Amino acid sequence: MSDLNKIILDAFHLSHQVAKDFFSDPAAIESVATFAKALAHALQSGNKALSCGNGGSLCDSMHFAEELTGRFHKNRKALPAIAISDSSHITCTANDYGYDQVFSRYVEAHGNKGDVLLALSTSGNSPSIIEAVKTAKEQGVYTVGLLGKTGGKLKALVDLPICVPAQTSDRIQEIHIQIIHITIQLVENILFPNL
């Protein structure tokens, strides 16, 4: 076997093991179910979802929002979700207030009591995500953290921490996107049982 093939297989096996470890934990399964029920309740009540993250986690937060506003498994009405990814807002806020405020300012402007904020951070220690969660909680927004490693500072700050106990961002983000997909499938089943 070539060195490249070994790297491929090792990465695949590690990814599989991280998924197996996470989804073998009953508490982890229950946390995903809790996320889905909270999100479905918010959407049923006329509220919306907000999401934020940095780097690859921003891409995952955008993926989360578009699966709700667009289509996932079912042909159903669009659901209100916004990823905090507007480059003009981010660069303006970073320039005027510092990067740590880029998500919290948006939450301050658009977050309402009863909304849900999905905050993604593989370290659990991203200052910009911490500030967003603090602002969300001040405004009565329910906060869910998709986190990694030991959960970092965010584990104690969010209403619902979902922590993937892997050590590298790639493996953590692979589970985060699975959680996002499963959660949206559950939300569709709750909100649109007859479709």
ABEGO torsion letter per residue (X at the ends): XBAAAAAAAAAAAAAAAAAAAAAABAAAAAAAAAAAAAAAAAAAAGBBBBBBBBEAAAAAAAAAAAAAABBBABBBBBBBBBBBABAAAAAAAAAAAEAAAAAAAAAAAABBBGBBBBBBBAAGABAAAAAAAAAAAAAGBBBBBBBBEAGEAAAAABABBBBBBBABAAAAAAAAAAAAAAAAAAAAAAABAAX
